[in-house]
Amino acid sequence: MTVQQKNAQLITHGGHADVCLLLEGTWPYVRGGVSSWINQIILGLPDVTFSILFIGGQREAYTKRHYEIPTNVVHIEEVFVEDAWHFAPRTEQEASEGSVRDLQNMYRYFHHPQKPDEITGEAVLGSLASGQLTMQDVLRSRASWEAITEGYLNHCSDPSFINYFWTMRTMQSPMVMIAEAAARMPRARLLHAISTGYAGLAGCILKRRWQCKFILSEHGIYTKERKIDLAQASWIAENADEALNSSLDPTSGYIRSMWIRFFERIGLMVYRNANPIIALYDGNRQRQIIDGAAPDRTRVIPNGIDLPRWNPLRESRPQGIAPVVGLIGRVVPIKDVKTFIRAMRTIVTQMPDTEGWIIGPEDEDAEYASECHSLVSSMGLENNVRFLGFQKADEILPRLGVMVLTSISEAQPLVILEAWCAGTPVVSSDVGSCRELIEGGTAEDRDLGQAGEVVAIADPQATANAVLRLLGDPERWQAAQAAGVARANRYYGEALMLERYRKLYSSSMGTL
Amino acid sequence: MAGIGFELRKILARDSYSSTLRAYVYAGLLSAGPWVLSIISVMLIGIMSIGVVFPELLVRQFLVTTTYLFATSLITTGGLQVFFTRFVSDRLFEKKPHVILPNLLGIMLIATVGAGLLAFVLLWWLFDQPFLYRLLVLTNFVTLCNLWLVIIFLSGMKQYNRILLTMLFGYSLMVVSSFLLRPWGLNGLLFALLLGHATLLFVFLFDILREYRAEKLIAFDFLDRKQVFLSLLLTGVCYNMGIWADKFIFWFNPMTSEQIIGPLRASMLYDLPIFLAYLSIIPGMAVFLVRIETDFAEWYERLFDAVREGQTLQHIAQLKSEMTIAIRQGLQEICKVQGITVVLLFLFAPKLLTWLGISHFYLPLLYIDLIGVSFQMLLMALLNVFFYLDKRAIVLELSALFVLLNIALTLLSQYLGPSFYGYGFTVSLAVCVLLGMTRLNKTLDDLEYDTFMLSR
């Protein structure tokens, strides 16, 4: 274990930070909206020191950092949940009396079909935070075996015991592993988790240990995203032990519902512990309340972008409306690139000179990417649709006539704000805060006008029509551009967002 | 090994009295096989030679030399046998049958060189007998060491008729040639012994060479620690030392033994009853092999298939209880068959001894030895089940306990006097069997927990 621990602490000033950020599968390893938001916060508050607890799945999936570590980050601890059961030696273990109760509580809280009470949750947190519940207890003890088999006999409707058993292991051992990693963290004055899930769980554990405030900022809704992942089998395969991939079929009912329940219960635990609970827009705030967040703890802080940096981009725009439709995002199913390609078919039929650019890395889901390439050729769009790979947004955005977002799930996409600053109207699917962004939220906001158009999810025809309306009607296009610029500048500036978080941090820490 | 179980199931499937009998005879010969047949043949040679080879001491010298050859070769290779058996079955499980033959030749090379050196040093250092005698002892020893390694494969081979014929041929050759070589006295008899065993060794080896494909001549993969379990070496040595410990104690206690040839001593009093008793375990062995390799092995396979294929926990538990029943029935049948054999021998022992011309003075010792070897039979059955369930630690524990108890209790029995002779051996085995039963009980109780929670 020592080698692993050494590798995990890449910056070990052991410094006591102001804010401990709890991150799951994001900054500094993965590019994307959440990561750049985190980067913004850290760079934007240079007088605040941060420590990082990074939680990943497979160690191999996180080898290259895409962000430089700012100097106000004083400690990084990394934990990879796939390593979870490689550590426990194979000896029989008589668990102590306490552990028997702990393991039963663990089952009752995370896996029992009935919604658990708060007392059980607190008991589970207590045993995780105190280190009383060890990896040995979970992986090897008789008490654990009994808790698992009892659950199977009483509730499991999936016949395969080995599937059930390994699903339980895959769920339980990372929790202990995260508790162990949390125990290695140097103390900070405030906890800030950027999602529920494992990061949020780490927050709950550390809150117990440090007795400090715990802030939760959710960009998407973690539990909902996990449900989407679970619907697309590949995620379980990544997290399950290689050899068992074939047997852990996430589409089979009970195993899948166990996973969903597991993430819901973690979410519930995090909502009960965190205060405030921040959403990017009101739609998500409502969702958090439905999922168990107390309404008086919730609030909305939208994303902001660096206006002084983005506004000048408009000057580099070529004259007129470029006949270029761009989709900026990773080529993955959640971005629904295929709908974009199908929409391009209609657009190109109407306006043959139009080009469609797909701008984003294709390495995350190679299979999906190759399906997209095939779709382009089968629709005869080879001359109009181009895959550009990753490009710098500030270079590419001014060259687009319209930016399209076909995602089936988003929170509050920064790229929309960036597009506006660059003077590009946006056609987006009706997900996350996109309608609020494009059409305006408050009455005052709506008066600024439509900065593009909102269409239904996975509707290539509607998407194409909206794009054509903008490209084919310069007046309409100009109005949308003006609305976008105005809205971004009034409501979505980075300075505003940073100021809100600075206030939140200082009030939660006492002084800063 | 799977081969025998498969063959036995095929024979039993014919479902007639003659086929059932055939299965048991085959199983009995295979399992008790070579070394019980060796005892019988050697005794036959001894009996035939009485009155022909003079002086009679020469016959005793032959019998004692042979006994030492068996004892030392079994102890020397006992570890290798268990160790290599596991190596072979692991490779077969991995579907790599082509590595087996080169490794058999590798381990035989090591056994030959090792046993040869050991025998050379001991014979040169401890014996002042004629060169020819020493040479024959050495060659016999090396041959036996190799034979014990080769017979590991018998239960895995398919042409059982051929195996039985080979055995018949080898032992007949031994007995017949001893008859012809009698005029050359001790050396003649030792040469006959060598001829018989060497024939068995080379014919079996020939069969194995034919059965297994190989890509190279010789290999030493079994020296790779990742592919073997070193603790099995210790297990095998302990178990075989346990079997012989009481005998050696009786041979080297001046009160109970006499010098026979060179440094070799024997105990008239102790040896004869125990070797007679060993002949009584053939029926038990046959029953045991049939039960273990058919019923038990079948449920065992089904159980672990059920685990892997994702059956319900309830179904797994049910298969486990079926397997438990198979083990219980197996042990019960051993007890029944062995019990009847022992009772019959108790009844007829006096007549038998009279018929064999052996003094009734040996009767009490024969009785207790009969019980002792029956326990030994049960212990072997238990150890086999533990090997199946991969409980190597328990096998080692039982084997080590056996050798320690047998030494301690045999010494105690000598201290207590002649009426306690034989109790050391029997009581130590009884204790091991009882402990083995409790261990088996717990192992079966914890089987699912072990399989799932401790496997990886």
HADDOCK unambig.tbl for C-alpha pairs under 7 A between the chains (distance, minus, plus):
assign (segid A and resid 90 and name CA) (segid B and resid 454 and name CA) 5.37 0.50 0.50
assign (segid A and resid 90 and name CA) (segid B and resid 456 and name CA) 6.80 0.50 0.50
assign (segid A and resid 91 and name CA) (segid B and resid 454 and name CA) 6.75 0.50 0.50
assign (segid A and resid 92 and name CA) (segid B and resid 454 and name CA) 6.97 0.50 0.50
assign (segid A and resid 139 and name CA) (segid B and resid 453 and name CA) 6.44 0.50 0.50
assign (segid A and resid 140 and name CA) (segid B and resid 453 and name CA) 5.27 0.50 0.50
assign (segid A and resid 140 and name CA) (segid B and resid 454 and name CA) 6.14 0.50 0.50
assign (segid A and resid 145 and name CA) (segid B and resid 449 and name CA) 6.57 0.50 0.50
assign (segid A and resid 159 and name CA) (segid B and resid 311 and name CA) 6.26 0.50 0.50
assign (segid A and resid 159 and name CA) (segid B and resid 312 and name CA) 4.99 0.50 0.50
assign (segid A and resid 160 and name CA) (segid B and resid 310 and name CA) 4.17 0.50 0.50
assign (segid A and resid 160 and name CA) (segid B and resid 311 and name CA) 4.86 0.50 0.50
assign (segid A and resid 160 and name CA) (segid B and resid 312 and name CA) 5.18 0.50 0.50
assign (segid A and resid 161 and name CA) (segid B and resid 310 and name CA) 5.65 0.50 0.50
assign (segid A and resid 161 and name CA) (segid B and resid 311 and name CA) 6.01 0.50 0.50
assign (segid A and resid 161 and name CA) (segid B and resid 312 and name CA) 5.03 0.50 0.50
assign (segid A and resid 161 and name CA) (segid B and resid 313 and name CA) 5.52 0.50 0.50
assign (segid A and resid 162 and name CA) (segid B and resid 307 and name CA) 6.73 0.50 0.50
assign (segid A and resid 162 and name CA) (segid B and resid 310 and name CA) 5.22 0.50 0.50
assign (segid A and resid 163 and name CA) (segid B and resid 310 and name CA) 6.66 0.50 0.50
